[in-house]
Amino acid sequence: MKTGVSFLKIAALYFLIGVGMGLTMEIILDHRLAGAHAHINLIGWFLWLSLG
């Protein structure tokens, strides 16, 4: 149970990082980090969420 909660907290952190990157890229109109943004969202957020 405690491990699952930790995984969900890590997923929330990755989600915030991914959203922050996406918003920053859109505001400054510089999409060079789109690949990193996609991988953070897909691997970071979704992987940890599914483990939790």
C-alpha distance matrix in Angstrom:
0.0 3.8 5.4 5.2 6.5 8.8 10.1 10.9 12.7 14.5 15.5 16.9 18.8 20.3 21.2 23.1 24.8 25.9 27.2 28.9 30.6 31.7 33.1 34.9 36.4 37.6 39.1 41.0 41.8 40.9 38.8 39.0 35.3 34.4 33.2 30.8 29.6 29.0 27.1 24.9 24.1 23.8 22.1 20.3 19.0 18.8 17.4 14.4 14.0 14.1 11.6 9.0
3.8 0.0 3.8 5.4 5.2 6.3 8.8 10.1 10.8 12.6 14.4 15.5 16.8 18.7 20.0 21.5 23.0 24.5 25.9 27.2 28.9 30.4 31.8 33.2 34.9 36.4 37.6 39.3 40.4 39.4 37.5 37.6 33.8 33.3 32.2 29.5 28.4 28.3 26.3 23.7 23.4 23.5 21.6 19.3 18.4 18.9 17.3 14.0 14.2 15.1 12.3 9.7
5.4 3.8 0.0 3.8 5.4 5.1 6.3 8.7 9.9 10.6 12.3 14.3 15.4 16.6 18.3 20.2 21.2 22.5 24.4 25.8 27.0 28.6 30.3 31.6 33.0 34.7 36.1 37.6 38.5 37.2 35.1 35.0 31.2 30.7 29.3 26.6 25.9 25.5 23.3 20.9 20.8 20.6 18.4 16.4 15.9 16.2 14.2 11.0 11.9 12.5 9.3 7.5
5.2 5.4 3.8 0.0 3.8 5.4 5.1 6.3 8.7 9.9 10.5 12.4 14.4 15.4 16.4 18.6 20.1 20.9 22.4 24.3 25.7 26.8 28.5 30.2 31.5 32.8 34.4 36.2 36.9 35.9 33.6 33.9 30.1 29.2 28.0 25.6 24.5 23.8 21.9 19.7 18.9 18.6 17.0 15.1 13.9 13.8 12.3 9.2 9.0 9.6 7.1 4.3
6.5 5.2 5.4 3.8 0.0 3.8 5.4 5.1 6.3 8.7 9.7 10.6 12.5 14.3 15.1 16.7 18.6 19.9 21.0 22.6 24.4 25.6 26.9 28.6 30.3 31.5 32.8 34.7 35.7 34.9 33.0 33.4 29.7 29.0 28.2 25.6 24.1 24.0 22.4 19.6 18.9 19.3 18.0 15.5 13.9 14.6 13.9 10.4 9.8 11.7 9.9 6.4
8.8 6.3 5.1 5.4 3.8 0.0 3.8 5.4 5.1 6.3 8.6 9.9 10.7 12.5 14.2 15.5 16.7 18.4 20.0 21.2 22.7 24.4 25.8 27.0 28.7 30.4 31.6 33.1 34.3 33.1 31.3 31.4 27.6 27.3 26.3 23.4 22.3 22.5 20.6 17.7 17.7 18.3 16.4 13.6 12.8 14.2 13.0 9.2 10.1 12.2 9.9 7.5
10.1 8.8 6.3 5.1 5.4 3.8 0.0 3.8 5.4 5.1 6.1 8.7 9.9 10.6 12.2 14.3 15.3 16.3 18.2 19.8 21.0 22.3 24.2 25.6 26.8 28.5 30.1 31.6 32.3 31.1 29.0 29.1 25.3 24.6 23.4 20.9 19.8 19.5 17.5 15.0 14.7 14.8 13.0 10.5 9.7 10.6 9.2 5.5 6.6 8.6 6.5 4.8
10.9 10.1 8.7 6.3 5.1 5.4 3.8 0.0 3.8 5.4 4.9 6.2 8.6 9.8 10.3 12.4 14.2 15.1 16.3 18.2 19.8 20.8 22.3 24.1 25.5 26.7 28.2 30.2 30.9 30.2 28.1 28.7 25.0 24.1 23.4 21.0 19.3 19.0 17.7 15.0 13.9 14.5 13.6 11.0 9.0 10.0 10.0 6.5 5.6 8.6 8.0 5.2
12.7 10.8 9.9 8.7 6.3 5.1 5.4 3.8 0.0 3.8 5.4 5.1 6.3 8.8 9.8 10.7 12.5 14.2 15.4 16.5 18.5 20.0 21.1 22.5 24.4 25.8 26.9 28.7 29.9 29.1 27.4 27.9 24.2 23.8 23.4 20.6 18.9 19.4 18.2 14.9 14.4 15.8 14.8 11.5 10.0 12.2 12.3 8.7 8.7 12.0 11.2 8.7
14.5 12.6 10.6 9.9 8.7 6.3 5.1 5.4 3.8 0.0 3.8 5.4 5.0 6.3 8.6 10.0 10.6 12.3 14.2 15.3 16.5 18.3 20.0 21.0 22.5 24.4 25.7 27.1 28.1 26.9 25.1 25.2 21.4 21.2 20.4 17.5 16.2 16.8 15.1 11.8 12.1 13.4 11.8 8.3 7.8 10.4 10.0 6.6 8.1 11.3 10.4 9.1
15.5 14.4 12.3 10.5 9.7 8.6 6.1 4.9 5.4 3.8 0.0 3.8 5.4 5.1 6.1 8.7 9.9 10.4 12.1 14.0 15.2 16.3 18.2 19.8 21.0 22.4 24.1 25.8 26.4 25.4 23.3 23.8 20.1 19.2 18.6 16.1 14.4 14.4 13.1 10.1 9.3 10.5 9.7 6.6 4.6 7.1 7.7 5.0 5.3 8.9 9.2 8.2
16.9 15.5 14.3 12.4 10.6 9.9 8.7 6.2 5.1 5.4 3.8 0.0 3.8 5.5 4.9 6.2 8.6 9.8 10.5 12.1 14.2 15.2 16.3 18.1 19.9 21.0 22.2 24.2 25.2 24.7 23.0 23.9 20.4 19.6 19.7 17.2 14.9 15.4 15.0 11.6 10.5 12.6 12.6 9.4 7.0 9.8 11.3 8.7 8.1 11.9 12.5 10.8
18.8 16.8 15.4 14.4 12.5 10.7 9.9 8.6 6.3 5.0 5.4 3.8 0.0 3.8 5.4 5.2 6.3 8.6 10.0 10.5 12.3 14.3 15.4 16.4 18.3 20.0 21.0 22.5 23.9 23.0 21.6 22.1 18.5 18.4 18.5 15.5 13.5 14.9 14.1 10.4 10.5 13.1 12.5 8.9 7.9 11.5 12.4 9.9 10.6 14.2 14.4 13.1
20.3 18.7 16.6 15.4 14.3 12.5 10.6 9.8 8.8 6.3 5.1 5.5 3.8 0.0 3.8 5.5 5.0 6.0 8.5 9.7 10.4 12.1 14.1 15.2 16.4 18.3 19.8 21.1 21.9 20.7 18.9 19.2 15.5 15.1 14.9 12.0 10.2 11.3 10.3 6.7 6.9 9.5 9.1 5.5 5.1 8.9 10.0 8.6 9.7 12.9 13.5 13.2
21.2 20.0 18.3 16.4 15.1 14.2 12.2 10.3 9.8 8.6 6.1 4.9 5.4 3.8 0.0 3.8 5.5 5.1 6.1 8.4 9.8 10.5 12.1 14.0 15.3 16.5 18.1 20.0 20.7 20.1 18.2 19.3 15.9 14.8 15.2 13.0 10.2 10.9 11.2 8.0 6.3 9.4 10.4 7.6 5.3 8.6 11.0 10.0 9.6 13.0 14.5 13.8
23.1 21.5 20.2 18.6 16.7 15.5 14.3 12.4 10.7 10.0 8.7 6.2 5.2 5.5 3.8 0.0 3.8 5.5 5.2 5.9 8.5 9.8 10.4 11.9 14.0 15.3 16.2 18.1 19.4 19.0 17.9 19.1 15.8 15.4 16.5 14.0 11.1 12.9 13.5 10.0 9.2 12.7 13.6 10.5 9.0 12.4 14.5 13.1 13.0 16.5 17.7 16.6
24.8 23.0 21.2 20.1 18.6 16.7 15.3 14.2 12.5 10.6 9.9 8.6 6.3 5.0 5.5 3.8 0.0 3.8 5.6 5.1 6.1 8.6 9.9 10.4 12.2 14.2 15.3 16.5 17.7 16.7 15.5 16.2 12.7 12.9 13.8 10.9 8.6 11.1 11.3 7.8 8.3 11.9 12.3 9.4 9.3 12.9 14.5 13.5 14.3 17.6 18.5 18.1
25.9 24.5 22.5 20.9 19.9 18.4 16.3 15.1 14.2 12.3 10.4 9.8 8.6 6.0 5.1 5.5 3.8 0.0 3.8 5.4 5.1 6.2 8.6 9.9 10.6 12.3 14.2 15.6 16.0 15.1 13.3 14.3 10.9 10.1 11.0 8.9 5.7 7.7 8.7 5.8 5.4 9.2 10.5 8.6 8.1 11.1 13.3 13.3 13.7 16.6 18.1 18.2
27.2 25.9 24.4 22.4 21.0 20.0 18.2 16.3 15.4 14.2 12.1 10.5 10.0 8.5 6.1 5.2 5.6 3.8 0.0 3.8 5.4 5.0 6.1 8.4 9.8 10.5 12.1 14.2 14.9 14.9 13.6 15.4 12.6 11.6 13.4 11.9 8.3 10.0 12.0 9.5 8.1 11.7 13.7 11.9 10.4 13.1 15.9 15.7 15.3 18.3 20.3 19.8
28.9 27.2 25.8 24.3 22.6 21.2 19.8 18.2 16.5 15.3 14.0 12.1 10.5 9.7 8.4 5.9 5.1 5.4 3.8 0.0 3.8 5.4 5.2 6.0 8.5 9.9 10.5 12.2 13.7 13.6 13.1 14.7 12.0 12.1 14.3 12.2 9.2 12.0 13.7 10.9 10.7 14.5 15.9 13.7 12.9 16.1 18.4 17.9 18.0 21.2 22.7 22.1
30.6 28.9 27.0 25.7 24.4 22.7 21.0 19.8 18.5 16.5 15.2 14.2 12.3 10.4 9.8 8.5 6.1 5.1 5.4 3.8 0.0 3.8 5.5 5.1 6.1 8.6 9.9 10.7 11.7 10.7 9.8 11.0 8.3 8.6 10.9 9.0 6.3 9.6 11.4 9.3 9.8 13.3 14.7 13.1 13.2 16.1 18.2 18.3 18.9 21.7 23.2 23.2
31.7 30.4 28.6 26.8 25.6 24.4 22.3 20.8 20.0 18.3 16.3 15.2 14.3 12.1 10.5 9.8 8.6 6.2 5.0 5.4 3.8 0.0 3.8 5.5 5.2 6.2 8.6 10.2 10.2 10.0 8.7 11.0 8.9 7.8 10.6 10.0 6.6 8.9 11.7 10.4 9.7 12.9 15.2 14.2 13.7 16.0 18.6 19.1 19.1 21.7 23.8 23.9
33.1 31.8 30.3 28.5 26.9 25.8 24.2 22.3 21.1 20.0 18.2 16.3 15.4 14.1 12.1 10.4 9.9 8.6 6.1 5.2 5.5 3.8 0.0 3.8 5.5 5.1 6.0 8.6 9.6 10.5 10.4 13.2 11.7 11.1 14.2 13.5 10.3 12.6 15.4 13.7 12.9 16.3 18.6 17.2 16.2 18.7 21.5 21.6 21.3 24.2 26.2 25.9
34.9 33.2 31.6 30.2 28.6 27.0 25.6 24.1 22.5 21.0 19.8 18.1 16.4 15.2 14.0 11.9 10.4 9.9 8.4 6.0 5.1 5.5 3.8 0.0 3.8 5.4 5.2 6.2 8.1 8.4 9.2 11.4 10.2 10.8 14.1 13.0 10.5 13.6 16.0 14.4 14.5 17.9 19.7 18.2 18.0 20.7 23.1 23.1 23.4 26.3 28.0 27.8
36.4 34.9 33.0 31.5 30.3 28.7 26.8 25.5 24.4 22.5 21.0 19.9 18.3 16.4 15.3 14.0 12.2 10.6 9.8 8.5 6.1 5.2 5.5 3.8 0.0 3.8 5.6 5.5 5.6 5.2 5.5 8.2 7.6 7.9 11.5 11.3 9.2 12.0 14.7 14.0 14.2 17.1 19.1 18.3 18.4 20.7 23.1 23.7 24.1 26.6 28.5 28.7
37.6 36.4 34.7 32.8 31.5 30.4 28.5 26.7 25.8 24.4 22.4 21.0 20.0 18.3 16.5 15.3 14.2 12.3 10.5 9.9 8.6 6.2 5.1 5.4 3.8 0.0 3.8 5.6 4.9 6.9 7.3 10.8 10.8 10.1 13.8 14.2 11.6 13.6 16.8 16.2 15.6 18.5 21.0 20.3 19.8 21.8 24.6 25.3 25.1 27.6 29.9 29.9
39.1 37.6 36.1 34.4 32.8 31.6 30.1 28.2 26.9 25.7 24.1 22.2 21.0 19.8 18.1 16.2 15.3 14.2 12.1 10.5 9.9 8.6 6.0 5.2 5.6 3.8 0.0 3.8 5.5 8.1 9.9 13.0 13.2 13.2 16.9 16.8 14.4 16.9 19.8 18.7 18.3 21.5 23.8 22.6 22.1 24.5 27.2 27.5 27.3 30.1 32.1 31.9
41.0 39.3 37.6 36.2 34.7 33.1 31.6 30.2 28.7 27.1 25.8 24.2 22.5 21.1 20.0 18.1 16.5 15.6 14.2 12.2 10.7 10.2 8.6 6.2 5.5 5.6 3.8 0.0 3.8 5.5 8.6 11.0 11.9 12.8 16.4 16.3 14.6 17.4 20.1 19.3 19.6 22.6 24.5 23.6 23.6 26.1 28.4 28.8 29.1 31.8 33.7 33.7
41.8 40.4 38.5 36.9 35.7 34.3 32.3 30.9 29.9 28.1 26.4 25.2 23.9 21.9 20.7 19.4 17.7 16.0 14.9 13.7 11.7 10.2 9.6 8.1 5.6 4.9 5.5 3.8 0.0 3.8 6.3 9.3 11.0 11.1 14.8 15.6 14.1 16.2 19.2 19.1 19.2 21.8 24.0 23.6 23.6 25.7 28.1 29.0 29.2 31.6 33.7 34.0
40.9 39.4 37.2 35.9 34.9 33.1 31.1 30.2 29.1 26.9 25.4 24.7 23.0 20.7 20.1 19.0 16.7 15.1 14.9 13.6 10.7 10.0 10.5 8.4 5.2 6.9 8.1 5.5 3.8 0.0 3.8 5.8 7.8 8.9 12.2 12.9 12.2 14.6 17.1 17.2 17.9 20.3 22.1 21.9 22.5 24.6 26.6 27.7 28.3 30.6 32.4 33.0
38.8 37.5 35.1 33.6 33.0 31.3 29.0 28.1 27.4 25.1 23.3 23.0 21.6 18.9 18.2 17.9 15.5 13.3 13.6 13.1 9.8 8.7 10.4 9.2 5.5 7.3 9.9 8.6 6.3 3.8 0.0 3.8 5.4 5.4 8.8 10.1 9.4 11.2 13.9 14.6 15.1 17.1 19.1 19.3 20.0 21.7 23.7 25.1 25.8 27.7 29.6 30.6
39.0 37.6 35.0 33.9 33.4 31.4 29.1 28.7 27.9 25.2 23.8 23.9 22.1 19.2 19.3 19.1 16.2 14.3 15.4 14.7 11.0 11.0 13.2 11.4 8.2 10.8 13.0 11.0 9.3 5.8 3.8 0.0 3.8 5.6 7.7 8.8 9.6 11.5 13.3 14.3 15.7 17.4 18.7 19.1 20.4 22.2 23.7 25.1 26.3 28.1 29.7 30.9
35.3 33.8 31.2 30.1 29.7 27.6 25.3 25.0 24.2 21.4 20.1 20.4 18.5 15.5 15.9 15.8 12.7 10.9 12.6 12.0 8.3 8.9 11.7 10.2 7.6 10.8 13.2 11.9 11.0 7.8 5.4 3.8 0.0 3.8 5.5 5.3 6.1 8.7 10.0 10.6 12.4 14.2 15.3 15.4 16.9 18.8 20.2 21.5 22.8 24.7 26.1 27.3
34.4 33.3 30.7 29.2 29.0 27.3 24.6 24.1 23.8 21.2 19.2 19.6 18.4 15.1 14.8 15.4 12.9 10.1 11.6 12.1 8.6 7.8 11.1 10.8 7.9 10.1 13.2 12.8 11.1 8.9 5.4 5.6 3.8 0.0 3.8 5.5 4.9 6.1 8.6 9.9 10.5 12.1 13.9 14.5 15.5 16.9 18.7 20.4 21.2 22.9 24.7 26.0
33.2 32.2 29.3 28.0 28.2 26.3 23.4 23.4 23.4 20.4 18.6 19.7 18.5 14.9 15.2 16.5 13.8 11.0 13.4 14.3 10.9 10.6 14.2 14.1 11.5 13.8 16.9 16.4 14.8 12.2 8.8 7.7 5.5 3.8 0.0 3.8 5.4 5.1 6.2 8.6 9.9 10.4 11.6 13.0 14.6 15.6 16.7 18.8 20.1 21.3 23.0 24.7
30.8 29.5 26.6 25.6 25.6 23.4 20.9 21.0 20.6 17.5 16.1 17.2 15.5 12.0 13.0 14.0 10.9 8.9 11.9 12.2 9.0 10.0 13.5 13.0 11.3 14.2 16.8 16.3 15.6 12.9 10.1 8.8 5.3 5.5 3.8 0.0 3.8 5.4 5.1 6.1 8.6 9.8 10.2 10.6 12.7 14.4 15.2 16.7 18.4 20.0 21.2 22.7
29.6 28.4 25.9 24.5 24.1 22.3 19.8 19.3 18.9 16.2 14.4 14.9 13.5 10.2 10.2 11.1 8.6 5.7 8.3 9.2 6.3 6.6 10.3 10.5 9.2 11.6 14.4 14.6 14.1 12.2 9.4 9.6 6.1 4.9 5.4 3.8 0.0 3.8 5.5 5.2 6.3 8.6 10.0 9.9 10.9 12.8 14.5 15.8 16.8 18.8 20.4 21.4
29.0 28.3 25.5 23.8 24.0 22.5 19.5 19.0 19.4 16.8 14.4 15.4 14.9 11.3 10.9 12.9 11.1 7.7 10.0 12.0 9.6 8.9 12.6 13.6 12.0 13.6 16.9 17.4 16.2 14.6 11.2 11.5 8.7 6.1 5.1 5.4 3.8 0.0 3.8 5.5 5.2 6.0 8.2 9.4 10.1 10.9 12.8 14.8 15.5 16.9 18.9 20.3
27.1 26.3 23.3 21.9 22.4 20.6 17.5 17.7 18.2 15.1 13.1 15.0 14.1 10.3 11.2 13.5 11.3 8.7 12.0 13.7 11.4 11.7 15.4 16.0 14.7 16.8 19.8 20.1 19.2 17.1 13.9 13.3 10.0 8.6 6.2 5.1 5.5 3.8 0.0 3.8 5.4 5.0 5.4 7.0 9.0 9.8 10.6 12.7 14.2 15.3 16.8 18.6
24.9 23.7 20.9 19.7 19.6 17.7 15.0 15.0 14.9 11.8 10.1 11.6 10.4 6.7 8.0 10.0 7.8 5.8 9.5 10.9 9.3 10.4 13.7 14.4 14.0 16.2 18.7 19.3 19.1 17.2 14.6 14.3 10.6 9.9 8.6 6.1 5.2 5.5 3.8 0.0 3.8 5.6 5.6 4.8 6.7 8.9 9.8 10.8 12.4 14.4 15.5 16.7
24.1 23.4 20.8 18.9 18.9 17.7 14.7 13.9 14.4 12.1 9.3 10.5 10.5 6.9 6.3 9.2 8.3 5.4 8.1 10.7 9.8 9.7 12.9 14.5 14.2 15.6 18.3 19.6 19.2 17.9 15.1 15.7 12.4 10.5 9.9 8.6 6.3 5.2 5.4 3.8 0.0 3.8 5.9 5.5 5.1 6.7 9.0 10.3 10.7 12.6 14.6 15.5
23.8 23.5 20.6 18.6 19.3 18.3 14.8 14.5 15.8 13.4 10.5 12.6 13.1 9.5 9.4 12.7 11.9 9.2 11.7 14.5 13.3 12.9 16.3 17.9 17.1 18.5 21.5 22.6 21.8 20.3 17.1 17.4 14.2 12.1 10.4 9.8 8.6 6.0 5.0 5.6 3.8 0.0 3.8 5.8 5.9 5.3 7.1 9.6 10.2 11.0 13.1 14.9
22.1 21.6 18.4 17.0 18.0 16.4 13.0 13.6 14.8 11.8 9.7 12.6 12.5 9.1 10.4 13.6 12.3 10.5 13.7 15.9 14.7 15.2 18.6 19.7 19.1 21.0 23.8 24.5 24.0 22.1 19.1 18.7 15.3 13.9 11.6 10.2 10.0 8.2 5.4 5.6 5.9 3.8 0.0 3.8 5.9 5.7 5.2 7.8 9.7 10.3 11.4 13.6
20.3 19.3 16.4 15.1 15.5 13.6 10.5 11.0 11.5 8.3 6.6 9.4 8.9 5.5 7.6 10.5 9.4 8.6 11.9 13.7 13.1 14.2 17.2 18.2 18.3 20.3 22.6 23.6 23.6 21.9 19.3 19.1 15.4 14.5 13.0 10.6 9.9 9.4 7.0 4.8 5.5 5.8 3.8 0.0 3.8 5.9 5.7 6.2 8.4 10.3 10.9 12.2
19.0 18.4 15.9 13.9 13.9 12.8 9.7 9.0 10.0 7.8 4.6 7.0 7.9 5.1 5.3 9.0 9.3 8.1 10.4 12.9 13.2 13.7 16.2 18.0 18.4 19.8 22.1 23.6 23.6 22.5 20.0 20.4 16.9 15.5 14.6 12.7 10.9 10.1 9.0 6.7 5.1 5.9 5.9 3.8 0.0 3.8 5.7 5.6 6.0 8.6 10.1 10.6
18.8 18.9 16.2 13.8 14.6 14.2 10.6 10.0 12.2 10.4 7.1 9.8 11.5 8.9 8.6 12.4 12.9 11.1 13.1 16.1 16.1 16.0 18.7 20.7 20.7 21.8 24.5 26.1 25.7 24.6 21.7 22.2 18.8 16.9 15.6 14.4 12.8 10.9 9.8 8.9 6.7 5.3 5.7 5.9 3.8 0.0 3.8 5.6 5.0 6.0 8.5 9.8
17.4 17.3 14.2 12.3 13.9 13.0 9.2 10.0 12.3 10.0 7.7 11.3 12.4 10.0 11.0 14.5 14.5 13.3 15.9 18.4 18.2 18.6 21.5 23.1 23.1 24.6 27.2 28.4 28.1 26.6 23.7 23.7 20.2 18.7 16.7 15.2 14.5 12.8 10.6 9.8 9.0 7.1 5.2 5.7 5.7 3.8 0.0 3.8 5.5 5.3 6.3 8.7
14.4 14.0 11.0 9.2 10.4 9.2 5.5 6.5 8.7 6.6 5.0 8.7 9.9 8.6 10.0 13.1 13.5 13.3 15.7 17.9 18.3 19.1 21.6 23.1 23.7 25.3 27.5 28.8 29.0 27.7 25.1 25.1 21.5 20.4 18.8 16.7 15.8 14.8 12.7 10.8 10.3 9.6 7.8 6.2 5.6 5.6 3.8 0.0 3.8 5.5 5.1 6.1
14.0 14.2 11.9 9.0 9.8 10.1 6.6 5.6 8.7 8.1 5.3 8.1 10.6 9.7 9.6 13.0 14.3 13.7 15.3 18.0 18.9 19.1 21.3 23.4 24.1 25.1 27.3 29.1 29.2 28.3 25.8 26.3 22.8 21.2 20.1 18.4 16.8 15.5 14.2 12.4 10.7 10.2 9.7 8.4 6.0 5.0 5.5 3.8 0.0 3.8 5.4 5.1
14.1 15.1 12.5 9.6 11.7 12.2 8.6 8.6 12.0 11.3 8.9 11.9 14.2 12.9 13.0 16.5 17.6 16.6 18.3 21.2 21.7 21.7 24.2 26.3 26.6 27.6 30.1 31.8 31.6 30.6 27.7 28.1 24.7 22.9 21.3 20.0 18.8 16.9 15.3 14.4 12.6 11.0 10.3 10.3 8.6 6.0 5.3 5.5 3.8 0.0 3.8 5.4
11.6 12.3 9.3 7.1 9.9 9.9 6.5 8.0 11.2 10.4 9.2 12.5 14.4 13.5 14.5 17.7 18.5 18.1 20.3 22.7 23.2 23.8 26.2 28.0 28.5 29.9 32.1 33.7 33.7 32.4 29.6 29.7 26.1 24.7 23.0 21.2 20.4 18.9 16.8 15.5 14.6 13.1 11.4 10.9 10.1 8.5 6.3 5.1 5.4 3.8 0.0 3.8
9.0 9.7 7.5 4.3 6.4 7.5 4.8 5.2 8.7 9.1 8.2 10.8 13.1 13.2 13.8 16.6 18.1 18.2 19.8 22.1 23.2 23.9 25.9 27.8 28.7 29.9 31.9 33.7 34.0 33.0 30.6 30.9 27.3 26.0 24.7 22.7 21.4 20.3 18.6 16.7 15.5 14.9 13.6 12.2 10.6 9.8 8.7 6.1 5.1 5.4 3.8 0.0
